[in-house]
């Protein structure tokens, strides 16, 4: 399990890297991004991060 607090402060390339770890075939990782609800909702609404839920 990888927990990232204050994830809203990470630059997009870091978030994309974390997503690539999670998407990697055969990966056995749980990824928890803790962030401000409005930030996460904005990313989910943009369609860029469809798995982002509050």
Secondary structure, DSSP 4 states (H G I P E B T S, - for coil): -EEETTGGGS-HHHHHHHHHHHHSTT----EEE---HHHHHHHHHTTS-TT---
